Amino acid sequence: MMKIFKSSRIIAGVFTTVILISLNSCSDLLEPEVYDRAEASKFPQNEKELLSTVGATYGQLRGYYDPVTVLNSATSDEMVVPTRGPDWFDNASWQQMAKHDWTPVSPGQINGSWEWAYRVIAGSNINIKAISGSTLQVDGKDAILAELRLLRAFAYYSLMDMFGNVPIITETSPAGNAVQNTRAEVYAFVVKEITEALPKLRDEKGQQVYGRFTKGAANTLLAKVYLNAQVYTGTPRWQEALAATNAVISSPAAYSLTANYLDNFAVNNGNNSNTYGENILAVPYDKVLAGGMNWQMRTLHYAQGGVYGLPGNPWNGFATRADFYNSFSDGDARKAIWLEGPQKDKAGNVLRFTDAVDNVNKELNFTPKISSLEKAFANEGVRNVKYEVQTNNNRFDQDNDFVLFRFADVLLMKAEASLRLGNSAEALTLVNRVRERAKAAPLSSVTLDVLLAERGREFAWEGWRRSDLIRFGKWSSSWEFKSNSQPHRSLFPVPAQQISNNPNLKQNPGY
């Protein structure tokens, strides 16, 4: 007889449900509880068990870093992935991102981002329908339903930001091919979902709510939605953005800036109470049980595996452009996220390698200048170790949790809303508060261009640069390896695969 058992556990802060299937002979003795036949009233019976039923949906957030964050970063001026000899060509997909020359077919991260979002939406809808339809009265039920609505709203925020017009599918939507909603309709839906769910969310920080949507995380997301309202709907909502940031700042959770900027991204950031004040929402990873955090493999040079005690050679891909790197002053503590100059082995000797481009043995010296997008030397481009490299690690994945929302972002979003509303003094105070933590010299004045540059330094490679450049009117400008891009490229195309699957979908103009 086939039996299905459920086992709940926490993996790196994420509640998951493991389905165990066994084939046993029928026996009335020593018969374990079988949940596919158990009375509904027996499971779940408390908040922890209820959380276990939505763990898979929360687990989908691990897919946000790649492809969504990678796509938003590699199409901006903060990240570039040049082709290095035979590596990182990938049918020119990384070059397409750098040049703003993508299509509805390539790169694959465009379709991957669409599918990631709708996986989160599908899981949320299933959970919302099941929990809402249950007559069980479980402590925390309303809060978990609210969290599911926030997970769904976050996925729709990403779709709205990247694609514009997308179908709104909820737990009550009929089966069949959905019809696209306008970007303004998606915006209104996201705002409604957040504001309606907010009162039922928990308003605290710490291990009990780590990796979950709280009121602080919901207001941070709401601030981001309002901050970009003019892009999404044509109507600015600066005052509403300001109110949302104030709600986070005045929260009983008492968020604050972590004293050491890099602690937010350390290997143990999910188990360090010092980071709970700043990291409002993070995605838990575990190198064994919940993999996918392989930031270090993407950016480090092949020759650096032994330096960090990695199980193999890194992939020597992700780098930054010279202009972006040069925006960091020498006194800025945030400059420590970059590896530049000669790279040494454990004995202090400069590493050497043979370059596949010219077949010359040379010292490993990371240079800001990248000579060619199509044929870069292996040492070109400054590398990013913002997320601490986990040394002597026998796996390619790491234990660092990926940070989605930080209190520093709330402060700089408030600074931007204040500046756009004419309160430059308030904006300057907030910007200098963030700079003080970075040990950067205080500014005497702040403009929109100054604020955009500050956001670039504070949130490098965290996935916000694309939407920032669009909101500040800089997305179509030329930068290294990219000429002025066409206005329609502020949206990605609806993936060709999705249009093939659903004929009701219409392609974005220009594609």
ChimeraX attribute file (.defattr): number of C-alpha atoms within 10 A of each C-alpha:
attribute: neighborCount
match mode: 1-to-1
recipient: residues
	/A:1	8
	/A:2	10
	/A:3	15
	/A:4	14
	/A:5	15
	/A:6	17
	/A:7	11
	/A:8	17
	/A:9	17
	/A:10	14
	/A:11	17
	/A:12	21
	/A:13	22
	/A:14	24
	/A:15	24
	/A:16	21
	/A:17	20
	/A:18	15
	/A:19	10
	/A:20	10
	/A:21	11
	/A:22	10
	/A:23	9
	/A:24	10
	/A:25	8
	/A:26	9
	/A:27	9
	/A:28	7
	/A:29	6
	/A:30	6
	/A:31	9
	/A:32	10
	/A:33	13
	/A:34	13
	/A:35	14
	/A:36	11
	/A:37	9
	/A:38	10
	/A:39	9
	/A:40	13
	/A:41	11
	/A:42	10
	/A:43	14
	/A:44	16
	/A:45	14
	/A:46	13
	/A:47	14
	/A:48	15
	/A:49	19
	/A:50	20
	/A:51	22
	/A:52	22
	/A:53	21
	/A:54	24
	/A:55	22
	/A:56	19
	/A:57	25
	/A:58	25
	/A:59	19
	/A:60	17
	/A:61	23
	/A:62	20
	/A:63	19
	/A:64	21
	/A:65	22
	/A:66	19
	/A:67	18
	/A:68	22
	/A:69	20
	/A:70	19
	/A:71	23
	/A:72	25
	/A:73	23
	/A:74	26
	/A:75	24
	/A:76	26
	/A:77	23
	/A:78	24
	/A:79	27
	/A:80	25
	/A:81	26
	/A:82	30
	/A:83	22
	/A:84	22
	/A:85	17
	/A:86	10
	/A:87	14
	/A:88	19
	/A:89	17
	/A:90	11
	/A:91	10
	/A:92	17
	/A:93	21
	/A:94	27
	/A:95	25
	/A:96	17
	/A:97	24
	/A:98	24
	/A:99	22
	/A:100	22
	/A:101	18
	/A:102	22
	/A:103	18
	/A:104	19
	/A:105	15
	/A:106	19
	/A:107	21
	/A:108	15
	/A:109	21
	/A:110	25
	/A:111	21
	/A:112	17
	/A:113	27
	/A:114	22
	/A:115	16
	/A:116	24
	/A:117	24
	/A:118	18
	/A:119	18
	/A:120	25
	/A:121	26
	/A:122	17
	/A:123	20
	/A:124	27
	/A:125	21
	/A:126	16
	/A:127	22
	/A:128	22
	/A:129	14
	/A:130	12
	/A:131	18
	/A:132	14
	/A:133	9
	/A:134	11
	/A:135	9
	/A:136	15
	/A:137	12
	/A:138	13
	/A:139	13
	/A:140	17
	/A:141	18
	/A:142	17
	/A:143	19
	/A:144	25
	/A:145	21
	/A:146	26
	/A:147	27
	/A:148	26
	/A:149	25
	/A:150	28
	/A:151	26
	/A:152	26
	/A:153	27
	/A:154	23
	/A:155	24
	/A:156	26
	/A:157	23
	/A:158	18
	/A:159	24
	/A:160	23
	/A:161	22
	/A:162	24
	/A:163	21
	/A:164	27
	/A:165	25
	/A:166	22
	/A:167	21
	/A:168	18
	/A:169	19
	/A:170	16
	/A:171	16
	/A:172	9
	/A:173	10
	/A:174	9
	/A:175	7
	/A:176	7
	/A:177	12
	/A:178	16
	/A:179	16
	/A:180	17
	/A:181	16
	/A:182	17
	/A:183	20
	/A:184	17
	/A:185	19
	/A:186	25
	/A:187	25
	/A:188	15
	/A:189	15
	/A:190	24
	/A:191	17
	/A:192	13
	/A:193	19
	/A:194	23
	/A:195	14
	/A:196	12
	/A:197	20
	/A:198	24
	/A:199	14
	/A:200	18
	/A:201	22
	/A:202	19
	/A:203	18
	/A:204	18
	/A:205	24
	/A:206	18
	/A:207	14
	/A:208	9
	/A:209	15
	/A:210	22
	/A:211	28
	/A:212	26
	/A:213	27
	/A:214	27
	/A:215	28
	/A:216	32
	/A:217	25
	/A:218	27
	/A:219	25
	/A:220	27
	/A:221	26
	/A:222	25
	/A:223	29
	/A:224	20
	/A:225	26
	/A:226	25
	/A:227	25
	/A:228	23
	/A:229	21
	/A:230	14
	/A:231	21
	/A:232	23
	/A:233	16
	/A:234	10
	/A:235	11
	/A:236	16
	/A:237	17
	/A:238	23
	/A:239	16
	/A:240	17
	/A:241	28
	/A:242	22
	/A:243	17
	/A:244	25
	/A:245	27
	/A:246	17
	/A:247	17
	/A:248	24
	/A:249	20
	/A:250	11
	/A:251	15
	/A:252	13
	/A:253	19
	/A:254	14
	/A:255	23
	/A:256	18
	/A:257	20
	/A:258	20
	/A:259	14
	/A:260	13
	/A:261	22
	/A:262	19
	/A:263	17
	/A:264	29
	/A:265	20
	/A:266	21
	/A:267	18
	/A:268	17
	/A:269	24
	/A:270	28
	/A:271	17
	/A:272	14
	/A:273	14
	/A:274	18
	/A:275	26
	/A:276	25
	/A:277	18
	/A:278	24
	/A:279	29
	/A:280	33
	/A:281	25
	/A:282	25
	/A:283	26
	/A:284	26
	/A:285	24
	/A:286	18
	/A:287	18
	/A:288	14
	/A:289	11
	/A:290	18
	/A:291	16
	/A:292	19
	/A:293	24
	/A:294	20
	/A:295	23
	/A:296	27
	/A:297	23
	/A:298	17
	/A:299	22
	/A:300	24
	/A:301	23
	/A:302	18
	/A:303	20
	/A:304	22
	/A:305	20
	/A:306	16
	/A:307	15
	/A:308	15
	/A:309	16
	/A:310	21
	/A:311	14
	/A:312	15
	/A:313	16
	/A:314	21
	/A:315	18
	/A:316	25
	/A:317	23
	/A:318	24
	/A:319	26
	/A:320	27
	/A:321	22
	/A:322	17
	/A:323	14
	/A:324	19
	/A:325	23
	/A:326	11
	/A:327	13
	/A:328	20
	/A:329	13
	/A:330	11
	/A:331	12
	/A:332	16
	/A:333	18
	/A:334	23
	/A:335	20
	/A:336	16
	/A:337	17
	/A:338	17
	/A:339	21
	/A:340	19
	/A:341	15
	/A:342	15
	/A:343	20
	/A:344	17
	/A:345	15
	/A:346	11
	/A:347	7
	/A:348	8
	/A:349	11
	/A:350	14
	/A:351	17
	/A:352	17
	/A:353	16
	/A:354	14
	/A:355	18
	/A:356	16
	/A:357	13
	/A:358	9
	/A:359	10
	/A:360	10
	/A:361	11
	/A:362	13
	/A:363	17
	/A:364	22
	/A:365	20
	/A:366	22
	/A:367	18
	/A:368	22
	/A:369	16
	/A:370	23
	/A:371	13
	/A:372	13
	/A:373	19
	/A:374	17
	/A:375	17
	/A:376	20
	/A:377	21
	/A:378	24
	/A:379	27
	/A:380	25
	/A:381	31
	/A:382	26
	/A:383	27
	/A:384	24
	/A:385	16
	/A:386	23
	/A:387	23
	/A:388	21
	/A:389	22
	/A:390	20
	/A:391	15
	/A:392	13
	/A:393	15
	/A:394	13
	/A:395	14
	/A:396	20
	/A:397	21
	/A:398	27
	/A:399	26
	/A:400	28
	/A:401	26
	/A:402	27
	/A:403	21
	/A:404	21
	/A:405	20
	/A:406	25
	/A:407	25
	/A:408	26
	/A:409	23
	/A:410	29
	/A:411	24
	/A:412	24
	/A:413	26
	/A:414	27
	/A:415	26
	/A:416	28
	/A:417	26
	/A:418	21
	/A:419	20
	/A:420	16
	/A:421	13
	/A:422	11
	/A:423	13
	/A:424	18
	/A:425	14
	/A:426	15
	/A:427	26
	/A:428	22
	/A:429	18
	/A:430	21
	/A:431	25
	/A:432	21
	/A:433	18
	/A:434	22
	/A:435	21
	/A:436	15
	/A:437	17
	/A:438	20
	/A:439	15
	/A:440	18
	/A:441	12
	/A:442	14
	/A:443	12
	/A:444	9
	/A:445	13
	/A:446	19
	/A:447	14
	/A:448	13
	/A:449	11
	/A:450	13
	/A:451	20
	/A:452	19
	/A:453	16
	/A:454	20
	/A:455	20
	/A:456	22
	/A:457	21
	/A:458	20
	/A:459	16
	/A:460	21
	/A:461	20
	/A:462	19
	/A:463	21
	/A:464	19
	/A:465	25
	/A:466	22
	/A:467	20
	/A:468	19
	/A:469	19
	/A:470	17
	/A:471	18
	/A:472	14
	/A:473	11
	/A:474	15
	/A:475	23
	/A:476	18
	/A:477	13
	/A:478	13
	/A:479	18
	/A:480	15
	/A:481	17
	/A:482	19
	/A:483	12
	/A:484	13
	/A:485	16
	/A:486	13
	/A:487	12
	/A:488	13
	/A:489	18
	/A:490	21
	/A:491	17
	/A:492	21
	/A:493	24
	/A:494	25
	/A:495	25
	/A:496	17
	/A:497	11
	/A:498	17
	/A:499	14
	/A:500	10
	/A:501	10
	/A:502	14
	/A:503	11
	/A:504	14
	/A:505	21
	/A:506	15
	/A:507	17
	/A:508	17
	/A:509	10
	/A:510	10
	/A:511	12
